[in-house]
């Protein structure tokens, strides 16, 4: 359990440090993501991005299994 928490912390720190570079990736703006804007209200649901990330993580985790 301790190793999992330490690993999660390291991943969060690295992600935070790389955030300026990671936000330039096309994730979150893929075709099929739902974006609705009306007046002062906006709604964004990145459904295709979630599916793409899920597929990539499934492949990577199965490689390490």
N, C-alpha and C positions, 0 to 999 in steps of 0.2 A: 504494500500500500504506500509505503514511503517513497519507493522508486517512482510510482505512478504520479504522486504529487510533485516530486522534484522534476520529473520529465515534463509534466504539464506546465509547471512554472517556467521552465527553460523555454518551452515552445511559445508561451505567451510573451516572454521578454524578447525573444528573437523576432516574433511577429510584430511587436510594438516598435522595435528598432527598424524593421524593414517596411513599415507601413507606408512611408512616402513612395516607395517603389512598387509596393503591392497594389496600391490604389490605381496605378496606371495600367494594370492588367485589364483585359476586356470583361472580366467577370462582373456581373451585375448589370451589364448592358447587352446581354445576348438577345438575339431575336427570340421571341416567345415570352420574354419577361413581361409581366403585366404592369403597366404604368397608367394611372388615371389621374388627371388633374382637372379640377373644376373650381374656378374662382380661388378662394383661399385654402381649399382642401386639396390635398394630394395623397395618393395611395400608390405604393410601389411594392410588388411582390415578385421577387426574382425566382420564379418556379423553375425555369430552364437552368439557371445557374445552380440552384440547389440540386437538381438532378445530375448535372455535370460533375459537381464536387462529390456527390455521393458515389458516382461511378468510379471516379479517380481514386477516392479513398478506399473503396471496396477492392480495387485491383491492387493497390499498394499494400493494404493490410493482408490480402491473401498471399502476396509474395513473401511476407514475413511470417506466415503461419507455419 
